[in-house]
Amino acid sequence: MLSVIRTMGTVLWRRGPELMAAYLAGAAAHFLLIRLAAVVTATSEFWGMFVHPLPILARLISYVVMLLIVREA
C-alpha cells in the first residue's frame, strides 16, 4: 500500500505540471466549444447538432492525453 502511494507521489511530482497543462487545455477547449455551440445553435439548429458533441470530445481527448502522460512516467 505504501509503495502505491509513493509511486503516485513520484508520478505527480515528475508529471504534475504536464498533467495540469493537459487538464487546463481540455477545460478551456470545453468552455470555448460550449460557447461556440450556443452561437451556432442560435443561428442554425441543423449545424448546432454537429457542434454540440465537440465539447465532450475535447474533454475526452484531454483525459486520454493525461493518461498518455502518466503512462510515460
WOVEN-V176290 format. One record per pair of residues at least 24 apart in sequence whose ideal C-beta (glycine too) atoms are under 10 Angstrom apart, sorted by the first residue. I is the first residue (numbers start at 0). J is the second residue. If there is no record, write none. Layout:
I/J
I/J
This chain:
6/72
7/69
9/72
10/68
10/69
10/70
10/71
10/72
11/69
11/72
12/72
13/68
13/69
13/71
13/72
14/65
14/68
14/69
14/70
14/71
14/72
15/68
17/64
17/65
17/67
17/68
17/69
17/71
17/72
18/64
18/65
18/66
18/68
18/69
18/72
19/65
20/61
20/64
20/65
20/68
21/60
21/61
21/62
21/63
21/64
21/65
21/66
21/67
21/68
21/69
22/58
22/61
22/62
22/64
22/65
23/61
24/57
24/60
24/61
24/64
25/54
25/57
25/58
25/59
25/60
25/61
25/62
25/63
25/64
25/65
26/57
26/58
26/61
27/57
27/61
28/53
28/54
28/56
28/57
28/58
28/60
28/61
29/53
29/54
29/55
29/56
29/57
29/58
29/59
29/60
29/61
30/54
30/57
31/57
32/56
32/57
32/58
33/57
